[in-house]
Amino acid sequence: MSSATTSSSLAPGWAQLRQQTRLLESQTESLFHTYSQFASVSSIPPKPTEDEKRIETQLDDLLSRRESLISHLSRLLDSESALTASALKQNNLSLHRNALHLHKRDLARLKASLAAARERTNLLSTVRSDIHAYRSANPEAEYMLDERRRVEASHGVADGVLSQAYAVRESFGAQREMLASVNRRIVGAASQVPGINSLIGRIGSKKRRDGVILGSFVAACVLLLLYFM
């Protein structure tokens, strides 16, 4: 009789503690979603914001409370006899422990990610500040750097012009070689046709004769013009 009374008194305690544990797990999931957004922003502030600190504190508190509830559930289960301690209770306790372990691991990972991102941001900010301070203290060095950049830019333009000139020269060379090849083919073909050389010679001599006649006529016209002036 006393054993049944003890079992019935333990049952409500187990159910109540499990309900509290499930509620805290749900709250943890919700806060994790909010906390993970701090690590996904493109520009992380150099120091944690008030919201980030508050969410992180709440997560730590939830995990601590869940750990305490799981310990209480474990003690309740150990106090029950082998007949009343069901396999379902043991499985539920194992699930709560596993969920707590995963949330602790995820929180540690997010904290490390935020710390690493914040360290990179602070390092970049320090480097920029050092560069700005150096430029402010050494204006001549900054002027020399600007001059060097301008010279390098002009060299790049000159290299581009030279590359284009070389390309044009190569194109002219290829065209000249093509015309020479065509000329060689024409001469070779002409040498193989009977009488073509003599015909080309006659055409050339006729052109020379016409040139002499035209030149004589022009000279005569010039002389007559000078005479009558």
C-alpha positions as CSV (number, residue, x, y, z in Angstrom):
1,M,0.0,0.0,0.0
2,S,2.8,2.4,0.9
3,S,4.6,1.5,-2.3
4,A,1.6,2.5,-4.4
5,T,1.3,5.7,-2.5
6,T,4.9,6.5,-3.1
7,S,4.6,5.8,-6.8
8,S,1.6,8.0,-7.2
9,S,3.3,10.8,-5.4
10,L,6.3,10.6,-7.6
11,A,4.4,10.6,-10.9
12,P,3.1,14.2,-10.7
13,G,6.6,15.5,-9.9
14,W,8.0,13.7,-12.9
15,A,5.3,15.1,-15.2
16,Q,5.7,18.6,-13.9
17,L,9.5,18.6,-14.3
18,R,9.3,17.2,-17.8
19,Q,6.8,19.9,-18.8
20,Q,9.2,22.6,-17.4
21,T,12.1,21.0,-19.3
22,R,10.2,20.9,-22.6
23,L,9.2,24.6,-22.1
24,L,12.8,25.6,-21.5
25,E,13.9,23.7,-24.6
26,S,11.4,25.5,-26.7
27,Q,12.6,28.9,-25.3
28,T,16.2,27.9,-26.0
29,E,15.4,27.1,-29.6
30,S,13.7,30.5,-30.1
31,L,16.7,32.3,-28.5
32,F,19.2,30.3,-30.6
33,H,17.5,31.6,-33.8
34,T,17.9,35.2,-32.6
35,Y,21.4,34.7,-31.3
36,S,22.6,33.1,-34.6
37,Q,21.6,36.2,-36.5
38,F,24.4,38.2,-34.7
39,A,26.9,35.9,-36.3
40,S,25.4,36.1,-39.8
41,V,25.5,39.9,-40.3
42,S,28.0,41.1,-42.9
43,S,29.6,43.8,-40.6
44,I,30.0,42.6,-37.0
45,P,30.5,45.5,-34.5
46,P,33.9,45.5,-32.8
47,K,32.2,45.0,-29.4
48,P,29.0,42.9,-28.5
49,T,25.8,44.9,-28.5
50,E,23.5,45.1,-25.5
51,D,21.0,42.8,-27.3
52,E,23.7,40.3,-28.0
53,K,24.9,40.3,-24.3
54,R,21.3,40.0,-23.1
55,I,20.5,37.0,-25.4
56,E,23.7,35.2,-24.5
57,T,23.0,35.7,-20.8
58,Q,19.5,34.3,-21.2
59,L,20.8,31.3,-23.1
60,D,23.4,30.5,-20.4
61,D,20.6,30.8,-17.8
62,L,18.3,28.5,-19.7
63,L,20.9,25.9,-20.2
64,S,21.8,26.0,-16.5
65,R,18.1,25.7,-15.5
66,R,17.7,22.7,-17.9
67,E,20.7,21.0,-16.5
68,S,19.3,21.4,-13.0
69,L,15.9,20.0,-14.1
70,I,17.5,17.0,-15.8
71,S,19.5,16.3,-12.6
72,H,16.3,16.3,-10.6
73,L,14.6,14.0,-13.2
74,S,17.5,11.7,-12.9
75,R,17.3,11.5,-9.1
76,L,13.5,10.9,-9.3
77,L,14.1,8.0,-11.7
78,D,16.8,6.5,-9.6
79,S,14.6,6.7,-6.5
80,E,11.9,4.6,-8.2
81,S,11.9,0.9,-8.0
82,A,12.8,-1.3,-10.9
83,L,9.1,-2.0,-11.5
84,T,7.9,1.6,-11.6
85,A,10.9,3.0,-13.5
86,S,9.6,2.5,-17.0
87,A,11.7,2.4,-20.2
88,L,9.7,5.4,-21.5
89,K,10.9,7.6,-18.6
90,Q,14.5,6.5,-19.2
91,N,14.2,7.3,-22.9
92,N,12.7,10.7,-22.2
93,L,15.5,11.5,-19.8
94,S,18.0,10.5,-22.5
95,L,16.4,12.7,-25.0
96,H,16.5,15.7,-22.7
97,R,20.2,15.1,-21.9
98,N,21.0,14.8,-25.6
99,A,19.1,18.0,-26.5
100,L,21.0,19.8,-23.7
101,H,24.3,18.5,-25.0
102,L,23.6,19.7,-28.5
103,H,22.5,23.1,-27.4
104,K,25.6,23.6,-25.3
105,R,27.7,22.6,-28.2
106,D,25.9,24.9,-30.6
107,L,26.2,27.8,-28.2
108,A,29.9,27.3,-27.8
109,R,30.3,27.2,-31.6
110,L,28.3,30.4,-32.1
111,K,30.3,32.2,-29.4
112,A,33.6,31.1,-31.0
113,S,32.3,32.2,-34.4
114,L,31.4,35.6,-33.1
115,A,34.7,36.0,-31.3
116,A,36.7,35.0,-34.5
117,A,34.6,37.4,-36.7
118,R,35.0,40.2,-34.1
119,E,38.8,39.6,-33.9
120,R,39.1,39.8,-37.7
121,T,37.0,43.1,-37.7
122,N,39.2,44.6,-35.0
123,L,42.3,43.5,-36.8
124,L,41.2,45.1,-40.1
125,S,40.2,48.3,-38.2
126,T,43.6,48.4,-36.6
127,V,45.4,48.0,-39.9
128,R,43.3,50.7,-41.5
129,S,44.0,53.0,-38.6
130,D,47.8,52.3,-38.9
131,I,47.7,53.0,-42.6
132,H,45.8,56.3,-42.1
133,A,48.2,57.4,-39.3
134,Y,51.2,56.5,-41.5
135,R,49.8,58.5,-44.4
136,S,49.0,61.5,-42.2
137,A,52.5,61.4,-40.7
138,N,54.3,60.9,-44.1
139,P,52.5,63.0,-46.8
140,E,55.6,62.7,-49.0
141,A,55.4,58.9,-49.0
142,E,51.8,59.1,-50.0
143,Y,52.7,61.5,-52.8
144,M,55.4,59.1,-54.0
145,L,52.9,56.2,-53.9
146,D,50.4,58.2,-56.0
147,E,53.2,59.0,-58.5
148,R,54.2,55.4,-58.7
149,R,50.6,54.4,-59.4
150,R,50.3,57.0,-62.1
151,V,53.6,55.8,-63.7
152,E,52.5,52.2,-63.6
153,A,49.2,53.3,-65.2
154,S,51.0,55.1,-68.0
155,H,53.3,52.1,-68.5
156,G,50.2,50.0,-68.9
157,V,48.8,52.3,-71.6
158,A,52.2,52.3,-73.4
159,D,52.3,48.6,-73.3
160,G,48.8,48.4,-74.8
161,V,49.8,50.8,-77.6
162,L,52.9,48.8,-78.4
163,S,51.0,45.6,-78.4
164,Q,48.6,47.1,-81.0
165,A,51.5,48.4,-83.1
166,Y,53.1,44.9,-83.1
167,A,49.8,43.4,-84.1
168,V,49.4,45.9,-87.0
169,R,53.0,45.2,-88.1
170,E,52.4,41.5,-88.1
171,S,49.2,42.0,-90.1
172,F,51.1,44.1,-92.7
173,G,53.8,41.5,-92.9
174,A,51.2,38.8,-93.5
175,Q,49.5,40.8,-96.2
176,R,52.8,41.6,-97.9
177,E,53.7,37.9,-97.9
178,M,50.3,37.1,-99.3
179,L,50.7,39.6,-102.2
180,A,54.2,38.3,-102.9
181,S,52.8,34.8,-103.1
182,V,50.0,35.9,-105.4
183,N,52.6,37.7,-107.6
184,R,54.8,34.6,-107.7
185,R,51.8,32.5,-108.8
186,I,50.9,34.9,-111.5
187,V,54.4,35.0,-112.9
188,G,54.6,31.3,-112.7
189,A,51.3,30.9,-114.5
190,A,52.4,33.4,-117.1
191,S,55.6,31.6,-117.8
192,Q,53.7,28.4,-118.5
193,V,51.4,30.0,-121.2
194,P,53.1,30.4,-124.7
195,G,53.4,33.9,-125.9
196,I,52.2,35.6,-122.7
197,N,55.7,37.0,-121.9
198,S,55.9,38.6,-125.3
199,L,52.4,40.0,-125.0
200,I,53.3,41.5,-121.5
201,G,56.5,42.9,-123.0
202,R,54.5,44.6,-125.9
203,I,52.1,46.1,-123.5
204,G,54.9,47.4,-121.4
205,S,56.7,48.9,-124.4
206,K,53.5,50.5,-125.6
207,K,53.0,52.1,-122.2
208,R,56.6,53.5,-122.3
209,R,56.0,54.8,-125.9
210,D,52.8,56.5,-124.9
211,G,54.6,58.0,-121.9
212,V,57.3,59.5,-124.2
213,I,54.7,60.9,-126.5
214,L,52.7,62.4,-123.6
215,G,55.8,63.8,-122.1
216,S,56.9,65.4,-125.4
217,F,53.5,67.0,-125.8
218,V,53.5,68.5,-122.3
219,A,57.0,69.9,-122.8
220,A,55.9,71.5,-126.1
221,C,52.9,73.1,-124.5
222,V,55.1,74.5,-121.7
223,L,57.6,75.9,-124.2
224,L,54.9,77.6,-126.2
225,L,53.4,79.0,-123.1
226,L,56.7,80.5,-122.0
227,Y,57.3,81.9,-125.5
228,F,54.1,83.8,-125.7
229,M,54.4,85.1,-122.2
